[in-house]
Amino acid sequence: MSKHTGSDSRVSFDKGISSMIRAWLDMTPAGIFLSLSILYFGMVALLAFLSFRSTMRRPIHSFRGVVAPFFNAVAILFALLAGFLANDISERSRQAIRTVQAEAGELRNIHTLSLAAVSDMQIIRLALNAYVTSIVSEEWPAMDAFKDSPNTAAAYDTLLREVSQPSLSKVSGQAAHAAILNATVRASTLRNVRLSLATDHTNDLKWLVVLTLGLFTQIAIGLVHLERPRAFVAAMTLFSAAVVVTLGIIAMQEYPFEGSFRVSSTPIAALEKLSY
C-alpha cells in the first residue's frame, strides 16, 4: 500500500514539474525573457546580498580559496546540457518542417492521381478537400493546445473509405488505385508523425535540469570571486545576461507548431486552392 502511495506521489510530482515548465514555455516571448531575467538576475542580487551584506557573510567567506577550475567544471556541464537541449529542439523543428512538406506532397499526389485516372474520382477529391480544410481550420489550432481533432480524424476516415472502394480497381485499373491508396495511407502516417511532434513533452524535465544547472553555475562563479565584490557582481551579471538571451531564444523554439517560430500550415493550406 505504501509502495503504491509513493509511486503515485512521484507521478504527481513529475506531472507538477512538467506542468510548471510547460506553463513557462507557453508564455509569450516577452514573458519568457522576463521570467528568465527575474530568475537569474534575482539570483545575482540574492547571492550578492548574502555574500556581502547579510549576517551570513562570514560563513560564506570561509569558502575563499575555491579555484577557478571548479567553476569551469560546473559551467561546462551546463553548456553541454544546454547544447544538447538546443540540438534536440532544432532537430525536432527540422523534422516537423519535413513532415508537413511530405504530408502536403502526399495529399497533392492523391489529387493529381484522381485527375489522371480514367474514371471520375470527384467524390475522392471532395473528401480530400474536406480533409484538408479540417486540417487547416480545426487540427492546426488544436495542436497549439497539444491535441488532435476528432473531426479531422473522421474526415480522414471518410477519405480512406472512398479511396478503398474495390470498384475503383475495375474502372481505373489496379495500378492507379494502388497508387492513390498508398498515397492516402502515407499521408495518414505523416499526420501521425506531425501530431506526435506537436504533443511531445519529453524535454520538460531536461529544461528543469538546464535551468537548475544555470543557478548552480552562478553559485560556482560567486565562490571564486568572494574576495572581490565588484568582480563578483560583474562576472555573475555577464553570465546571467548570456544565459537569459541563450535560453530565451531556445525556449521560443521548443514547440514546433506554436510560438514565434512555429511551422506554418501553408503547404497544406495551398491544397485548398486546387480545383475539386
C-alpha positions as CSV (number, residue, x, y, z in Angstrom):
1,M,0.0,0.0,0.0
2,S,2.8,2.4,1.0
3,K,4.7,1.5,-2.2
4,H,1.7,2.3,-4.3
5,T,1.3,5.6,-2.5
6,G,4.9,6.5,-3.0
7,S,4.6,5.8,-6.7
8,D,1.5,8.0,-7.0
9,S,3.3,10.8,-5.2
10,R,6.3,10.5,-7.6
11,V,4.0,10.6,-10.6
12,S,2.1,13.6,-9.2
13,F,5.4,15.4,-8.6
14,D,6.6,14.7,-12.1
15,K,3.4,16.0,-13.6
16,G,3.6,19.1,-11.4
17,I,7.1,19.8,-12.7
18,S,6.1,19.2,-16.3
19,S,3.1,21.5,-15.9
20,M,5.2,24.3,-14.5
21,I,7.8,24.0,-17.3
22,R,5.0,23.8,-19.9
23,A,3.3,26.9,-18.5
24,W,6.6,28.8,-18.7
25,L,7.2,27.6,-22.3
26,D,3.7,28.6,-23.3
27,M,4.4,32.3,-22.3
28,T,4.9,35.0,-24.9
29,P,8.5,35.8,-25.9
30,A,8.4,38.8,-23.6
31,G,7.1,36.6,-20.7
32,I,9.9,34.0,-21.3
33,F,12.7,36.6,-21.3
34,L,11.1,38.5,-18.3
35,S,10.8,35.3,-16.2
36,L,14.4,34.3,-17.0
37,S,15.6,37.7,-16.1
38,I,13.8,37.7,-12.8
39,L,15.2,34.2,-12.0
40,Y,18.9,34.8,-12.9
41,F,19.3,38.5,-12.1
42,G,17.3,37.9,-8.9
43,M,19.8,35.2,-8.1
44,V,22.7,37.6,-8.6
45,A,21.1,40.1,-6.2
46,L,20.4,37.4,-3.6
47,L,23.9,35.9,-3.7
48,A,25.5,39.4,-3.6
49,F,23.4,40.3,-0.6
50,L,24.1,37.1,1.2
51,S,27.8,37.3,0.5
52,F,28.5,40.9,1.4
53,R,25.6,42.4,3.3
54,S,23.9,39.8,5.4
55,T,24.9,38.1,8.7
56,M,25.8,35.0,6.7
57,R,28.8,36.7,5.0
58,R,31.3,35.4,7.5
59,P,30.4,31.7,7.0
60,I,30.2,32.3,3.2
61,H,33.6,33.9,3.1
62,S,35.1,30.9,4.8
63,F,34.9,29.3,1.4
64,R,37.5,31.7,0.0
65,G,40.2,29.9,-2.0
66,V,38.0,27.9,-4.3
67,V,39.9,27.8,-7.5
68,A,38.6,28.8,-11.0
69,P,38.7,25.2,-12.4
70,F,35.9,24.3,-10.0
71,F,33.7,26.9,-11.7
72,N,34.7,25.6,-15.2
73,A,33.6,22.1,-14.4
74,V,30.0,23.2,-13.5
75,A,29.9,25.7,-16.4
76,I,31.0,23.0,-18.9
77,L,28.3,20.7,-17.7
78,F,25.7,23.4,-18.0
79,A,26.9,24.3,-21.5
80,L,26.9,20.7,-22.7
81,L,23.3,20.1,-21.5
82,A,22.1,23.4,-22.9
83,G,23.7,22.5,-26.2
84,F,22.1,19.0,-26.3
85,L,18.8,20.5,-25.5
86,A,19.1,23.1,-28.2
87,N,20.1,20.4,-30.7
88,D,17.1,18.3,-29.8
89,I,14.8,21.3,-30.3
90,S,16.4,22.2,-33.6
91,E,16.2,18.6,-34.9
92,R,12.5,18.4,-33.9
93,S,11.7,21.6,-35.7
94,R,13.5,20.4,-38.9
95,Q,11.6,17.1,-38.7
96,A,8.3,19.0,-38.3
97,I,9.0,21.0,-41.4
98,R,10.0,17.9,-43.4
99,T,6.9,16.1,-42.2
100,V,4.5,18.9,-43.2
101,Q,6.1,19.2,-46.6
102,A,5.9,15.4,-47.2
103,E,2.3,15.3,-45.9
104,A,1.3,18.1,-48.3
105,G,3.1,16.2,-51.1
106,E,1.2,13.0,-50.5
107,L,-2.1,14.9,-50.4
108,R,-1.3,16.6,-53.7
109,N,-0.5,13.1,-55.1
110,I,-4.0,12.0,-54.2
111,H,-5.5,14.9,-56.1
112,T,-3.2,14.6,-59.1
113,L,-3.8,10.8,-59.4
114,S,-7.5,11.2,-59.1
115,L,-7.5,13.6,-62.1
116,A,-5.2,11.4,-64.1
117,A,-7.4,8.3,-63.6
118,V,-9.7,7.1,-66.3
119,S,-12.8,7.1,-64.1
120,D,-14.3,10.1,-62.5
121,M,-13.0,10.4,-58.9
122,Q,-14.6,13.7,-57.9
123,I,-16.0,12.0,-54.8
124,I,-12.5,11.3,-53.7
125,R,-11.4,14.9,-54.4
126,L,-14.3,16.3,-52.4
127,A,-13.4,14.0,-49.5
128,L,-9.8,15.2,-49.9
129,N,-10.9,18.8,-49.8
130,A,-12.9,18.3,-46.7
131,Y,-9.9,16.6,-45.0
132,V,-7.5,19.4,-46.0
133,T,-9.9,22.1,-44.8
134,S,-10.3,20.3,-41.5
135,I,-6.5,20.0,-41.0
136,V,-6.1,23.7,-41.6
137,S,-9.1,25.1,-39.8
138,E,-9.5,22.6,-36.9
139,E,-6.5,20.4,-36.3
140,W,-3.8,23.1,-36.6
141,P,-5.3,25.3,-33.9
142,A,-5.9,22.2,-31.8
143,M,-2.2,21.4,-32.0
144,D,-1.5,24.7,-30.2
145,A,-3.3,23.1,-27.2
146,F,-1.3,19.8,-27.7
147,K,-4.4,17.9,-29.0
148,D,-5.7,16.4,-32.2
149,S,-9.0,17.0,-33.9
150,P,-11.7,14.3,-33.8
151,N,-13.4,15.9,-36.8
152,T,-10.1,15.7,-38.8
153,A,-9.8,12.1,-37.9
154,A,-13.4,11.5,-39.1
155,A,-12.6,13.4,-42.4
156,Y,-9.6,11.1,-43.0
157,D,-11.7,8.0,-42.3
158,T,-14.2,9.3,-45.0
159,L,-11.4,9.9,-47.4
160,L,-9.9,6.4,-46.8
161,R,-13.2,4.8,-47.2
162,E,-13.8,6.4,-50.6
163,V,-10.3,5.5,-51.7
164,S,-10.6,1.9,-50.6
165,Q,-13.7,1.2,-52.7
166,P,-13.0,-2.1,-54.6
167,S,-14.8,-0.8,-57.7
168,L,-12.0,1.7,-58.3
169,S,-9.7,-1.1,-59.4
170,K,-12.1,-2.2,-62.1
171,V,-12.8,1.2,-63.6
172,S,-9.4,2.9,-63.1
173,G,-7.0,0.0,-63.1
174,Q,-5.2,-1.8,-60.4
175,A,-2.0,0.4,-60.7
176,A,-3.9,3.7,-60.4
177,H,-6.0,2.5,-57.5
178,A,-3.0,1.1,-55.6
179,A,-1.1,4.4,-56.1
180,I,-3.9,6.5,-54.7
181,L,-4.5,4.1,-51.8
182,N,-0.7,4.1,-50.9
183,A,-0.6,7.9,-51.0
184,T,-3.6,8.1,-48.7
185,V,-2.0,5.7,-46.2
186,R,1.3,7.6,-46.3
187,A,-0.5,10.8,-45.7
188,S,-2.1,9.3,-42.5
189,T,1.4,8.1,-41.3
190,L,2.8,11.6,-41.8
191,R,-0.2,13.1,-40.0
192,N,0.6,10.8,-37.0
193,V,4.2,11.9,-37.0
194,R,3.1,15.6,-37.1
195,L,0.7,15.0,-34.2
196,S,3.4,13.2,-32.2
197,L,5.8,16.1,-32.7
198,A,3.1,18.6,-31.7
199,T,2.3,16.8,-28.4
200,D,5.9,15.9,-27.5
201,H,6.8,16.9,-23.9
202,T,10.0,14.9,-23.4
203,N,12.1,18.0,-22.9
204,D,10.2,19.3,-19.9
205,L,12.5,17.7,-17.3
206,K,15.5,18.5,-19.4
207,W,14.6,22.1,-19.2
208,L,14.4,21.8,-15.4
209,V,17.9,20.4,-15.3
210,V,19.3,23.1,-17.5
211,L,17.7,25.9,-15.6
212,T,18.9,24.4,-12.3
213,L,22.4,24.0,-13.6
214,G,22.4,27.6,-14.6
215,L,21.7,28.6,-11.0
216,F,24.5,26.2,-9.8
217,T,26.9,27.8,-12.2
218,Q,26.1,31.3,-10.8
219,I,26.9,29.9,-7.3
220,A,30.2,28.5,-8.6
221,I,31.1,31.9,-10.2
222,G,30.4,33.6,-6.9
223,L,32.6,31.2,-4.9
224,V,35.6,32.0,-7.0
225,H,35.1,35.8,-6.7
226,L,34.4,36.1,-2.9
227,E,37.5,38.3,-2.4
228,R,36.4,41.0,-4.9
229,P,32.8,42.2,-4.7
230,R,32.8,44.2,-7.9
231,A,34.3,41.2,-9.9
232,F,31.7,39.0,-8.1
233,V,28.8,41.1,-9.4
234,A,30.3,41.8,-12.8
235,A,31.0,38.1,-13.6
236,M,27.6,36.9,-12.5
237,T,25.8,39.7,-14.3
238,L,27.6,39.0,-17.6
239,F,26.9,35.2,-17.2
240,S,23.2,35.9,-16.4
241,A,22.7,38.1,-19.4
242,A,24.2,35.5,-21.6
243,V,22.0,32.7,-20.1
244,V,18.8,34.8,-20.4
245,V,19.4,35.5,-24.1
246,T,20.5,32.0,-25.0
247,L,17.8,30.1,-23.1
248,G,15.2,32.6,-24.1
249,I,15.8,32.0,-27.8
250,I,16.0,28.3,-27.4
251,A,12.7,28.3,-25.4
252,M,10.9,30.2,-28.1
253,Q,11.5,27.3,-30.5
254,E,10.6,24.5,-28.1
255,Y,7.2,23.7,-29.6
256,P,7.4,23.5,-33.4
257,F,3.7,24.2,-34.0
258,E,3.3,27.2,-31.8
259,G,5.1,30.4,-30.9
260,S,7.1,32.9,-32.9
261,F,9.0,30.2,-34.9
262,R,6.1,27.8,-35.5
263,V,5.8,25.6,-38.6
264,S,3.3,27.0,-40.9
265,S,0.3,25.2,-42.4
266,T,0.8,26.9,-45.7
267,P,2.0,23.9,-47.7
268,I,-1.2,22.0,-46.8
269,A,-3.5,25.1,-46.9
270,A,-2.3,25.6,-50.5
271,L,-4.2,22.4,-51.5
272,E,-7.5,24.1,-50.7
273,K,-7.0,26.3,-53.8
274,L,-6.8,23.3,-56.2
275,S,-9.7,22.5,-58.5
276,Y,-12.0,19.9,-57.0
